[in-house]
């Protein structure tokens, strides 16, 4: 009589090999898929930029001033367009709403698309594809200052953005600390706000980029709009976020509790625990507030 031998299953080593192979294939698939998505998004942005440049060229023939995009220009889905100041001609920005720090530009001077944003200041109310930025001086040209209990040894300055920053050639705001004196409060403020555009019950998205340099081992907050004494909280301060040496985007959405009073300012609270250490700085870029 024949005896049928029992069939053995996979060994642990064989199962591990199969799992590793599947994981490698999955990783390759994800990388390829993300690459395809990125290329498709870039193609969409560049196509919208070319269309806007063509419309601007025709408008220039008609004698239009290059402070706004022509009325027939629309931004592709998921992107927005804007104009930047340029000494001769015009420069168009095109950015992805999914990747706000990545964009392209078209300069009438060079006549070609660049893998970077325009170097000039964005012209107020020139954006197409999203609501306007309600901060009137996002380039830190005016209306920005410090509010300290003890401000000695603390100062604000600016520099031009580089390829290591979220926005190339856009100004970076720097808070530097060279003092070991303690302080009870420390905030960055800006009075440059289109207050009339902030309405009770409407939702707004507020964001900025921040990174720390040196021994700053504390937090910054999601900014709000209130008086210098933290009253009239039209949009209140949000959560604290630990800063790192890498740029990170701080982003929140809030509903305005009231129409903005005329004395409200942008109010960004800084954690005071790090102010007894010297030799550090905080860098900020891209302050933004928009109605959704």
KOLDORO-917183 format. One record per residue: residue number from 0; x, y, z of N, C-alpha, C in turn. Coordinates in Angstrom, 3 decimals. Atoms other than C-alpha are relative to their C-alpha. Example, Ala and Ser with C-alpha at 12.3 -4.5 7.8 and 13.67 -1.06 7.14 Angstrom:
BEGIN
   i    neast   nnorth      nup   caeast  canorth     caup    ceast   cnorth      cup
   0    0.890   -1.190    0.000   12.300   -4.500    7.800    0.900    1.200    0.000
   1   -0.820   -1.190   -0.060   13.670   -1.060    7.140   -0.770    1.090    0.730
***
This chain:
BEGIN
   i    neast   nnorth      nup   caeast  canorth     caup    ceast   cnorth      cup
   0    0.854   -1.186    0.000    0.000    0.000    0.000    0.892    1.239    0.000
   1   -0.772   -1.230    0.089    1.346    3.455   -0.978   -0.457    0.972    1.075
   2    0.309   -1.005   -1.036    1.567    6.042    1.768    0.320    1.367   -0.571
   3   -0.187   -1.347    0.552    1.067    9.670    0.576    0.717    0.876    1.020
   4   -0.731   -0.882   -0.894    3.626   12.016    2.053   -0.715    1.338    0.125
   5    0.636   -1.305   -0.236    2.254   15.208    3.619    0.821    1.112   -0.647
   6   -0.665   -1.120    0.674    3.087   18.455    1.758    0.381    1.064    1.025
   7   -0.448   -1.006   -0.941    5.157   20.913    3.685   -0.304    1.402   -0.529
   8    0.245   -1.397    0.386    4.368   24.696    3.693    1.297    0.766   -0.164
   9   -1.169   -0.860    0.146    6.695   27.637    3.183    0.753    0.099    1.324
  10   -0.797   -0.249   -1.201    9.531   28.096    5.609   -0.046    1.488    0.337
  11   -0.017   -1.403   -0.432    9.931   31.321    7.574    0.915    0.821   -0.899
  12   -0.940   -0.712    0.881   12.912   32.284    5.419   -0.639    0.299   -1.339
  13    0.671   -0.214    1.288   10.895   31.837    2.235   -1.064    1.081    0.100
  14    1.031   -1.028   -0.208    8.031   33.925    3.646    0.628    1.384    0.117
  15   -0.682   -1.281   -0.145   10.452   36.675    4.620    0.496    0.511   -1.341
  16   -0.459   -0.395    1.323   11.946   36.690    1.123   -1.152    0.549   -0.830
  17    1.184   -0.451    0.751    8.461   37.013   -0.409   -0.441    1.374    0.486
  18    0.429   -1.282   -0.570    7.570   39.861    1.972    0.946    1.119   -0.424
  19   -0.981   -1.010    0.400   10.798   41.715    1.183   -0.169    0.367   -1.465
  20    0.187   -0.262    1.434   10.248   41.341   -2.574   -1.248    0.852   -0.222
  21    1.244   -0.781    0.142    6.661   42.625   -2.254    0.217    1.435    0.464
  22   -0.255   -1.343   -0.519    7.853   45.583   -0.159    0.827    0.823   -0.983
  23   -0.831   -0.702    0.977   10.517   46.476   -2.733   -0.819    0.421   -1.213
  24    0.854   -0.323    1.154    8.009   46.298   -5.589   -0.976    1.120    0.327
  25    0.936   -1.053   -0.416    5.539   48.433   -3.624    0.700    1.345    0.075
  26   -0.750   -1.250   -0.105    8.218   51.051   -2.902    0.313    0.565   -1.380
  27   -0.290   -0.451    1.360    9.215   51.179   -6.574   -1.254    0.576   -0.648
  28    1.271   -0.476    0.573    5.558   51.570   -7.582   -0.361    1.375    0.531
  29    0.332   -1.294   -0.610    5.046   54.448   -5.131    0.893    1.096   -0.557
  30   -0.932   -0.994    0.528    8.168   56.258   -6.327   -0.352    0.363   -1.440
  31    0.361   -0.248    1.399    7.182   55.852   -9.981   -1.293    0.796   -0.085
  32    1.296   -0.687    0.018    3.603   56.966   -9.264    0.157    1.454    0.409
  33   -0.212   -1.379   -0.444    4.746   60.033   -7.330    0.737    0.802   -1.061
  34   -0.712   -0.685    1.070    7.146   60.891  -10.140   -0.925    0.389   -1.136
  35    0.981   -0.302    1.059    4.335   60.674  -12.693   -0.905    1.139    0.429
  36    0.853   -1.073   -0.511    2.129   62.853  -10.484    0.714    1.343   -0.041
  37   -0.763   -1.243   -0.016    4.865   65.461  -10.059    0.187    0.554   -1.405
  38   -0.183   -0.460    1.380    5.530   65.596  -13.801   -1.311    0.510   -0.586
  39    1.300   -0.448    0.496    1.815   65.885  -14.576   -0.366    1.356    0.598
  40    0.293   -1.274   -0.656    1.444   68.688  -12.020    0.860    1.113   -0.590
  41   -0.897   -1.001    0.597    4.470   70.503  -13.450   -0.466    0.388   -1.395
  42    0.495   -0.281    1.351    3.056   70.178  -16.981   -1.229    0.893    0.045
  43    1.212   -0.806   -0.141   -0.273   71.621  -15.835    0.346    1.444    0.354
  44   -0.402   -1.346   -0.405    1.395   74.582  -14.121    0.630    0.743   -1.169
  45   -0.695   -0.664    1.096    3.621   75.320  -17.110   -0.938    0.331   -1.151
  46    0.975   -0.286    1.056    0.719   75.071  -19.559   -0.811    1.247    0.349
  47    0.733   -1.188   -0.433   -1.254   77.608  -17.517    0.852    1.250   -0.096
  48   -0.921   -1.135    0.073    1.810   79.842  -17.404    0.167    0.462   -1.442
  49   -0.142   -0.368    1.416    2.247   79.724  -21.189   -1.255    0.720   -0.502
  50    1.246   -0.652    0.421   -1.430   80.603  -21.716   -0.078    1.427    0.543
  51    0.024   -1.339   -0.600   -1.135   83.538  -19.302    0.992    0.919   -0.691
  52   -1.007   -0.812    0.682    2.047   84.741  -21.024   -0.497    0.440   -1.378
  53    0.561   -0.363    1.312    0.311   84.648  -24.413   -1.034    1.110    0.139
  54    1.019   -1.023   -0.221   -2.618   86.649  -23.045    0.640    1.332    0.387
  55   -0.693   -1.230   -0.379   -0.240   89.155  -21.462    0.656    0.649   -1.212
  56   -0.619   -0.538    1.207    1.597   89.529  -24.773   -1.001    0.734   -0.876
  57    1.035   -0.655    0.795   -1.635   90.360  -26.585   -0.487    1.271    0.686
  58    0.442   -1.184   -0.735   -2.695   92.765  -23.833    1.021    1.115   -0.087
  59   -1.054   -1.012    0.107    0.673   94.525  -24.049   -0.078    0.720   -1.340
  60    0.181   -0.618    1.314    0.033   95.122  -27.761   -1.103    1.043    0.056
  61    1.119   -0.936   -0.136   -3.217   96.807  -26.747    0.311    1.138    0.967
  62   -0.397   -1.092   -0.872   -1.327   99.061  -24.348   -0.408   -0.177    1.446
  63    0.418    0.221   -1.383   -2.504   97.456  -21.092    1.201    0.107    0.936
  64   -1.052   -0.102   -1.012   -0.484   98.172  -17.942    0.173   -1.340    0.687
  65   -0.275    1.321   -0.565    1.202   95.106  -16.491   -0.081    0.019    1.524
  66    0.230    0.074   -1.440   -0.297   95.321  -13.015   -1.043   -1.057    0.338
  67    0.983    1.062   -0.186   -3.019   92.695  -13.495    0.016   -0.913   -1.215
  68    0.137    0.925    1.115   -3.491   89.598  -15.597   -1.284    0.316   -0.752
  69    1.215   -0.267    0.774   -6.022   89.971  -18.443   -1.198   -0.783    0.525
  70    1.230    0.590   -0.549   -9.636   89.123  -17.594   -0.262   -1.402   -0.533
  71    0.254    1.323    0.584   -9.626   86.074  -19.882    0.973   -1.066    0.496
  72   -0.962    0.967   -0.542   -6.776   84.396  -17.958   -0.616   -0.745    1.174
  73    0.466    0.840   -1.105   -7.801   81.490  -15.734    1.141   -0.908    0.445
  74   -1.041    0.883   -0.536   -5.606   79.393  -13.477   -0.455   -1.449   -0.117
  75    0.365    1.422    0.029   -5.555   75.608  -14.062   -0.382   -0.482    1.401
  76    0.439    0.522   -1.281   -7.179   73.557  -11.321    1.205   -0.360    0.869
  77   -1.068    0.314   -0.941   -4.967   73.311   -8.264    1.195    0.923   -0.079
  78   -1.110   -0.953    0.109   -2.778   76.268   -9.241   -0.536    1.421    0.145
  79    0.374   -1.405    0.073   -2.772   80.040   -9.018    1.112    0.784   -0.675
  80   -0.917   -0.854    0.743   -1.107   82.800  -11.005    0.065    1.372    0.662
  81   -0.124   -1.369   -0.500    0.174   86.239  -10.046    1.057    0.732   -0.800
  82   -1.004   -0.835    0.649    2.236   89.129  -11.369    0.964    0.538    1.048
  83   -1.007   -0.621   -0.864    5.463   90.381   -9.819    0.577    1.239   -0.682
  84   -0.624   -1.204    0.525    7.125   93.736  -10.190    1.287   -0.351   -0.742
  85   -1.230    0.187    0.776    9.832   93.833  -12.864    0.341    1.329   -0.654
  86   -0.417   -1.329    0.465   11.871   96.811  -13.995   -0.417    0.244   -1.442
  87    0.390   -0.129    1.405   11.280   96.206  -17.683   -0.893   -1.186   -0.365
  88    0.911    1.081    0.366    8.264   94.220  -18.868   -0.790   -0.503    1.181
  89    0.815    0.598   -1.065    6.463   91.812  -16.579    0.512   -1.399    0.293
  90   -0.365    1.359   -0.392    6.937   88.521  -14.743   -1.220   -0.663    0.623
  91    1.175    0.744   -0.473    4.217   85.913  -14.107    0.452   -1.173    0.861
  92   -0.226    1.158   -0.870    4.302   83.464  -11.203   -1.094   -1.033   -0.227
  93    0.976    1.088    0.018    2.583   80.063  -11.343    0.393   -0.987    1.082
  94   -0.294    0.887   -1.130    2.361   77.972   -8.179   -1.114   -1.019    0.181
  95    0.970    1.035   -0.327    0.663   74.770   -7.126   -0.545    0.247    1.390
  96    0.610   -0.122   -1.318   -1.794   75.031   -4.264    0.347   -1.203    0.871
  97   -0.392    1.192   -0.748   -0.724   71.506   -3.263    1.443    0.110    0.461
  98   -1.397   -0.204   -0.372    2.932   72.531   -3.189    0.292    1.498   -0.064
  99   -0.076   -1.462    0.063    2.878   76.253   -2.291    1.399    0.558   -0.074
 100   -1.363   -0.513    0.069    6.672   76.509   -2.094    0.676   -0.350   -1.318
 101   -0.567    0.397    1.287    7.190   75.114   -5.594   -0.743    0.733   -1.106
 102    0.678   -0.716    1.071    6.502   77.164   -8.680    0.919    0.305   -1.157
 103   -0.716   -0.383    1.211    7.555   78.484  -12.049   -0.333    1.455   -0.313
 104    0.265   -1.385    0.389    7.693   81.897  -13.665    0.323    0.195   -1.477
 105   -0.291   -0.407    1.372    7.702   83.537  -17.074    0.333    1.479    0.028
 106   -0.426   -1.394    0.072    9.651   86.753  -17.591   -0.043    0.461   -1.449
 107    0.039   -0.525    1.364    8.931   88.886  -20.638    1.392    0.440   -0.451
 108   -1.362   -0.404    0.346   12.571   89.986  -20.477    0.783   -1.156   -0.616
 109   -0.715    1.168    0.514   13.974   86.483  -20.966   -0.814   -0.765   -1.033
 110    0.871    0.678    0.943   10.957   85.157  -22.866   -0.076   -1.500    0.189
 111    0.012    1.438   -0.224   11.187   81.728  -21.235   -0.510   -0.315    1.409
 112    0.471    0.463   -1.302    9.843   79.681  -18.324    1.204   -0.388    0.864
 113   -1.059    0.301   -0.951   12.088   79.442  -15.260   -0.524   -0.922    1.086
 114    0.386    0.894   -1.093   12.042   76.755  -12.544    0.133    0.697    1.350
 115   -0.039   -0.794   -1.223   11.660   79.423   -9.888   -1.052    1.095   -0.112
 116    0.953   -1.097    0.011    9.340   82.244   -8.895    0.691    1.290   -0.418
 117   -0.542   -1.311    0.346    9.782   85.840  -10.014    0.733    0.577    1.211
 118   -0.777   -0.580   -1.095   12.328   87.768   -7.967   -0.660    1.235    0.592
 119    0.624   -1.236   -0.477   10.173   90.892   -7.652   -1.176   -0.237    0.931
 120    1.133    0.029   -0.921    7.451   91.686   -5.142   -1.295   -0.290   -0.748
 121    1.291    0.308    0.612    4.027   90.214   -5.945   -0.895    1.239    0.054
 122    0.858   -1.176    0.081    1.681   92.973   -7.101   -1.329   -0.291    0.702
 123    1.222    0.179   -0.779   -1.251   93.370   -4.721   -1.216   -0.154   -0.917
 124    1.256    0.270    0.718   -4.555   91.947   -6.040    0.212   -0.446   -1.448
 125   -0.237    0.480    1.368   -2.924   90.494   -9.164   -0.216   -1.504   -0.124
 126    0.084    1.465    0.005   -3.552   86.857   -8.208   -1.296   -0.491   -0.642
 127    1.133    0.674    0.633   -5.867   84.576  -10.188    0.023   -1.456    0.454
 128    0.065    1.393   -0.417   -7.038   81.222   -8.841   -0.173   -0.182    1.490
 129    0.288    0.039   -1.429   -7.386   82.076   -5.143   -0.256    1.413    0.485
 130    0.322   -1.309   -0.535   -8.542   84.917   -2.953    1.267    0.747    0.381
 131   -1.215   -0.789   -0.263   -6.123   87.788   -2.229    0.553   -0.232    1.405
 132   -0.644    0.005   -1.308   -3.629   87.754    0.615   -0.425    1.270    0.737
 133    0.499   -1.150   -0.759   -5.127   90.023    3.300    1.108    0.716    0.765
 134   -1.138   -0.698   -0.587   -1.665   90.886    4.644    0.605    0.903   -1.069
 135   -0.372   -0.967    1.024   -0.612   94.035    2.831    1.510    0.189   -0.138
 136   -1.456   -0.126    0.094    3.140   93.789    3.530    0.667   -1.335    0.285
 137   -0.608    1.315   -0.252    4.096   90.096    3.289    1.491   -0.041   -0.312
 138   -1.439   -0.076    0.288    7.532   91.203    2.050    0.770    0.689    1.121
 139   -0.620   -0.607   -1.182    8.230   92.813    5.470    0.539    1.399   -0.278
 140   -0.489   -1.332    0.348    8.750   96.202    3.787   -0.437    1.056    0.998
 141    0.495   -0.954   -0.993    6.734   97.965    6.506   -0.951   -0.732    0.934
 142    1.067    0.438   -0.918    4.369   97.438    9.449    0.370   -1.182    0.880
 143   -0.402    1.131   -0.821    6.392   94.663   11.145    0.881    0.486    1.140
 144   -0.795   -0.415   -1.138    7.870   94.972   14.619   -0.023   -1.016    1.120
 145   -0.102    0.857   -1.177    8.719   93.377   17.969   -0.775    0.618    1.152
 146    0.644   -0.430   -1.235    6.742   93.587   21.194    0.558   -0.881    1.111
 147   -0.673    0.738   -1.055    8.871   92.539   24.174   -0.191    0.693    1.342
 148   -0.142   -0.591   -1.329    8.814   93.023   27.898    1.428    0.492    0.182
 149   -1.405   -0.376   -0.034   12.601   93.112   27.606    0.577   -0.233   -1.389
 150   -0.427    0.152    1.387   13.702   93.789   24.054    1.475    0.207   -0.235
 151   -1.432   -0.236    0.161   17.377   94.528   24.722    0.693   -1.256   -0.538
 152   -0.718    1.136    0.574   19.558   92.308   22.543   -0.824   -0.835   -0.944
 153    0.857    0.692    0.970   16.654   91.231   20.318   -0.339    0.955   -1.138
 154    0.209   -0.896    1.131   16.179   92.596   16.822   -0.567   -0.746   -1.189
 155    0.508    0.516    1.271   14.368   92.082   13.520    0.855    0.530   -1.135
 156   -0.691   -0.411    1.218   16.151   92.172   10.184   -0.556   -0.840   -1.141
 157    0.453    0.776    1.152   15.568   90.831    6.672    1.204   -0.350   -0.876
 158   -0.966    0.368    1.023   17.558   89.110    3.973   -0.770   -0.519   -1.206
 159    0.609    0.537    1.213   16.839   87.949    0.432    0.021   -1.517    0.043
 160    0.082    1.452    0.010   15.690   84.362    0.071    0.974   -0.623   -0.986
 161   -0.915    0.749    0.857   17.989   81.765   -1.479   -0.667   -1.314   -0.414
 162    0.537    1.289    0.453   17.530   78.335   -3.051   -0.271   -0.946    1.171
 163    0.259    0.830   -1.177   17.528   76.860    0.474   -1.294    0.379    0.714
 164    1.209   -0.500   -0.649   14.401   78.824    1.422   -1.248   -0.423   -0.770
 165    1.225    0.372    0.719   10.762   78.075    0.566   -0.229    0.826   -1.257
 166    0.208   -0.885    1.151   10.633   81.102   -1.760    1.321    0.670   -0.369
 167   -1.244   -0.597    0.467   13.728   82.022   -3.746   -0.217    1.490   -0.283
 168   -0.014   -1.447    0.242   14.448   85.777   -3.812   -1.107    0.763    0.724
 169    0.987   -0.714   -0.816   11.495   86.574   -1.504    0.626    0.318    1.361
 170   -0.630   -0.382   -1.262   12.405   88.404    1.732   -0.247   -1.012    1.118
 171    0.069    0.827   -1.201   13.084   86.412    4.905    0.114    0.924    1.208
 172   -0.039   -0.778   -1.230   12.327   87.970    8.304    0.794   -0.769    1.043
 173   -0.884    0.649   -0.962   14.965   87.225   10.957   -0.161    0.650    1.364
 174   -0.032   -0.445   -1.391   14.528   87.520   14.720    1.253   -0.580    0.628
 175   -1.250    0.470   -0.594   17.947   87.331   16.364    0.042    0.347    1.481
 176   -0.114   -0.200   -1.443   18.745   87.018   20.056    1.466   -0.056    0.412
 177   -1.379   -0.053   -0.493   22.081   88.117   21.556    0.033    0.325    1.486
 178    0.103   -0.326   -1.421   20.901   88.473   25.148   -0.390   -1.239    0.791
 179    0.412    1.085   -0.908   20.493   86.146   28.130   -1.059    0.495    0.985
 180    1.000   -0.554   -0.909   17.965   88.426   29.835   -1.352   -0.668   -0.222
 181    1.329    0.606    0.103   14.576   86.866   30.587   -1.015    1.050   -0.426
 182    1.073   -0.894    0.413   11.381   88.349   29.200   -1.334   -0.669    0.269
 183    1.306    0.559   -0.344    7.770   87.916   30.236   -0.848   -0.332   -1.208
 184    0.731    0.303    1.224    6.362   88.032   26.725    0.850    0.414   -1.197
 185   -0.709   -0.341    1.233    7.637   88.195   23.177   -0.907   -0.351   -1.180
 186    0.873    0.213    1.153    5.560   88.624   20.027    0.541    0.774   -1.202
 187   -0.210   -0.730    1.246    6.032   89.600   16.403   -1.353    0.524   -0.452
 188    1.263   -0.622    0.378    3.371   92.017   15.208    0.105    0.659   -1.373
 189    0.091   -0.743    1.247    2.243   93.514   11.930   -1.369    0.662   -0.080
 190    1.265   -0.731    0.145   -0.377   96.188   11.388   -0.479    0.036   -1.441
 191    0.356   -0.029    1.421   -0.436   95.628    7.628   -1.050   -1.033   -0.358
 192    1.112    0.930    0.224   -3.861   93.984    7.326   -1.129    0.731   -0.715
 193    1.218   -0.520    0.613   -6.831   94.591    5.048   -1.170   -0.346    0.932
 194    0.965    0.315   -1.073   -9.121   94.723    8.097   -1.434   -0.053   -0.509
 195    1.374   -0.052    0.496  -12.260   95.567    6.118   -0.426   -1.303   -0.666
 196    0.311    1.249    0.706  -12.023   92.188    4.347   -0.215   -1.168    0.951
 197    0.182    1.074   -0.978  -12.192   90.132    7.569   -1.395    0.138    0.610
 198    1.406   -0.073   -0.363  -15.849   89.348    8.304   -0.381   -1.141    0.933
 199    0.449    1.007   -0.958  -17.470   87.502   11.184   -0.699   -1.154   -0.710
 200    0.636    1.187    0.549  -18.492   83.936   10.333    0.683   -0.598   -1.212
 201   -0.709    0.532    1.162  -16.165   83.538    7.354    1.258   -0.746    0.450
 202   -1.156    0.825   -0.331  -13.335   80.994    7.318    1.234    0.516   -0.742
 203   -1.257   -0.499    0.563   -9.742   82.049    6.738    1.106   -1.019    0.240
 204   -1.195    0.825   -0.173   -6.553   80.100    6.165    1.189    0.922    0.209
 205   -1.174   -0.794   -0.339   -3.437   81.536    7.783    1.208   -0.909    0.050
 206   -1.187    0.858    0.028    0.077   80.229    7.257    1.267    0.839   -0.044
 207   -1.328   -0.578    0.180    3.765   81.019    7.393    1.014   -1.123    0.099
 208   -1.103    0.941   -0.100    7.111   79.239    7.161    0.945    0.458    1.097
 209   -0.912   -0.359   -1.086    9.574   79.112   10.071    1.069   -1.079    0.148
 210   -1.046    0.927   -0.411   12.866   77.530   11.054    0.852    0.687    1.064
 211   -0.869   -0.545   -1.043   15.298   77.982   13.971    1.455   -0.290   -0.334
 212   -1.436    0.147    0.188   19.043   78.455   13.841    0.665    0.208    1.351
 213   -0.642   -0.117   -1.299   21.176   77.823   16.916   -0.838   -0.620    1.107
 214    0.613    0.688   -1.147   20.041   76.832   20.437   -1.378    0.527    0.386
 215    1.395   -0.342   -0.308   16.365   77.765   20.164   -0.780   -1.307    0.059
 216    0.666    1.294   -0.162   14.629   74.699   21.606   -1.411    0.205    0.544
 217    1.337   -0.337   -0.487   11.152   76.163   22.021   -0.992   -0.024   -1.164
 218    1.088    0.068    0.971    8.002   76.824   20.005   -0.344    1.375   -0.541
 219    0.729   -1.187    0.437    6.180   79.380   17.934   -1.472   -0.404   -0.089
 220    1.432    0.274   -0.012    2.414   79.684   17.672   -0.604    0.212   -1.385
 221    0.823   -0.404    1.135   -0.218   79.789   14.966   -0.493    1.418    0.304
 222    0.298   -1.395   -0.325   -0.787   83.527   14.680   -1.486    0.300   -0.051
 223    1.378   -0.468    0.002   -4.026   85.381   15.310   -0.041    1.499   -0.224
 224    0.189   -1.438    0.187   -5.468   88.906   14.960   -0.665    0.572    1.237
 225    0.517   -0.585   -1.233   -5.952   90.954   18.116    0.761    1.282    0.292
 226   -0.722   -1.206   -0.394   -4.807   94.088   19.898    1.341   -0.397    0.585
 227   -1.294    0.277   -0.597   -1.318   94.418   21.295   -0.113   -0.646    1.371
 228    0.234    0.620   -1.302   -2.774   93.361   24.642   -0.736   -1.316   -0.091
 229    0.631    1.303    0.234   -4.206   90.147   23.119   -1.502    0.027    0.286
 230    1.447   -0.118   -0.137   -7.816   91.392   23.238   -0.632    0.053   -1.393
 231    0.732   -0.023    1.268  -10.509   91.473   20.524    0.486   -1.108   -0.929
 232   -0.530    1.138    0.740   -9.682   88.001   19.284   -0.865   -0.331   -1.207
 233    0.728    0.260    1.238  -11.178   88.231   15.813    0.321   -1.403   -0.513
 234   -0.471    1.362    0.263   -9.109   85.141   14.994    1.060   -0.284    1.051
 235   -0.843    0.211   -1.166   -7.487   83.721   18.090    1.273   -0.755   -0.346
 236   -1.228    0.761    0.145   -4.016   82.301   18.512   -0.302   -1.490    0.002
 237    0.190    1.448    0.055   -3.722   78.609   17.696    1.055   -0.741    0.792
 238   -0.901    0.880   -0.735   -1.531   75.756   18.872    1.452    0.435   -0.142
 239   -1.440   -0.213    0.080    2.178   75.970   19.614    0.643   -1.149   -0.777
 240   -0.696    0.993    0.823    4.509   74.159   17.212    1.494    0.087    0.285
 241   -1.435    0.029   -0.248    8.070   73.083   17.993    0.754    0.291   -1.286
 242   -0.779   -0.343    1.187   10.504   74.681   15.577    1.191   -0.939   -0.150
 243   -1.168    0.826    0.293   13.335   72.773   13.908    0.943    0.779   -0.907
 244   -0.964   -0.655    0.880   16.384   73.625   11.827   -0.410   -0.080   -1.468
 245    0.539    0.082    1.363   14.404   72.688    8.699   -1.249    0.861   -0.115
 246    1.200   -0.804    0.218   11.752   74.930    7.197   -1.250   -0.864    0.164
 247    1.290    0.665   -0.079    8.232   73.917    8.138   -1.103    1.038   -0.142
 248    1.120   -0.907    0.212    4.918   75.442    7.180   -1.005   -0.145    1.136
 249    1.010   -0.039   -1.057    2.622   76.441   10.040   -1.304    0.454   -0.652
 250    1.219   -0.231    0.782   -0.942   76.354    8.765   -1.228   -0.291    0.851
 251    1.237    0.220   -0.744   -4.399   76.723   10.294   -1.167    0.638   -0.743
 252    1.224   -0.594    0.515   -7.988   77.476    9.351   -0.869    0.390    1.183
 253    0.798   -0.513   -1.111  -10.134   79.608   11.640   -1.185    0.797   -0.533
 254    1.176   -0.817    0.303  -13.594   81.209   11.574    0.097    1.291    0.792
 255   -0.063   -1.291   -0.679  -13.614   84.933   12.384   -1.189    0.143    0.938
 256    1.064   -0.137   -0.998  -15.607   85.595   15.562   -0.704    1.345   -0.098
 257    0.585   -1.339    0.126  -16.282   89.246   14.637    0.658    0.700   -1.174
 258   -0.673   -0.847    0.962  -15.587   91.858   12.015    1.246    0.574    0.668
 259   -1.259   -0.397   -0.628  -12.005   92.961   12.553   -0.021    1.459    0.446
 260   -0.109   -1.381   -0.472  -11.673   96.056   14.763    1.195    0.706   -0.622
 261   -1.036   -0.782    0.671   -9.495   98.874   13.450    1.337   -0.050    0.716
 262   -1.268    0.030   -0.730   -6.855   98.326   16.154    0.629   -1.390    0.002
 263   -0.572    1.347    0.002   -6.242   94.623   15.460    1.300   -0.055   -0.793
 264   -1.276    0.220    0.689   -2.760   93.484   14.435    0.249   -1.498   -0.085
 265   -0.480    1.377    0.016   -1.176   90.207   13.401    0.831   -0.195    1.263
 266   -0.569    0.198   -1.331   -0.031   88.715   16.692    0.575   -1.410    0.050
 267   -0.667    1.298   -0.008    2.542   85.895   16.673    0.775   -0.152    1.299
 268   -0.632    0.206   -1.306    3.449   84.679   20.140    1.203   -0.926   -0.135
 269   -1.200    0.824   -0.040    6.949   83.269   20.761    0.209   -0.516    1.418
 270   -0.260    0.586   -1.310    7.862   80.943   23.602    1.203    0.694    0.642
 271   -1.057   -0.787   -0.646    9.936   82.906   26.113    1.050   -0.850    0.714
 272   -0.935    0.840   -0.756   11.734   79.906   27.644    1.397   -0.020   -0.606
 273   -1.304    0.056    0.663   14.544   80.088   25.068    0.737    1.337    0.025
 274   -0.600   -1.324    0.116   15.242   83.791   25.506    1.130    0.254    0.995
 275   -1.170   -0.136   -0.879   17.787   83.263   28.284    1.228   -0.657   -0.613
 276   -1.127    0.528    0.754   20.006   81.538   25.730    0.347    0.980   -1.102
 277   -0.440   -0.946    1.014   22.063   83.582   23.325    0.482   -0.727   -1.253
 278   -0.597    0.551    1.218   23.258   83.054   19.775   -0.942   -0.765   -0.897
 279    0.929    0.690    0.891   20.074   81.855   18.074   -0.801    1.024   -0.801
 280    0.901   -0.845    0.783   17.713   83.231   15.463   -1.160   -0.838   -0.508
 281    1.161    0.598    0.654   14.288   82.458   14.033   -0.180    0.673   -1.342
 282    0.220   -0.547    1.330   13.607   82.892   10.319   -1.421   -0.304   -0.445
 283    1.391    0.107    0.428   10.163   83.472    8.822   -0.108    0.406   -1.465
 284    0.256   -0.360    1.398    8.854   83.632    5.272   -1.434   -0.367   -0.347
 285    1.278    0.383    0.588    5.579   83.631    3.380   -1.218    0.135    0.894
 286    1.219   -0.219   -0.788    3.051   85.055    5.869   -1.178    0.208   -0.943
 287    1.107    0.066    0.949   -0.353   84.562    4.311   -1.319   -0.145    0.761
 288    1.350    0.141   -0.544   -4.038   85.046    5.221   -0.995    0.181   -1.139
 289    0.954   -0.042    1.112   -6.831   84.262    2.759   -1.358   -0.549    0.422
 290    1.353    0.519   -0.212  -10.579   83.780    2.830   -0.193   -1.264   -0.830
 291    0.270    1.242    0.721  -11.621   80.247    1.884   -1.369    0.032   -0.655
***
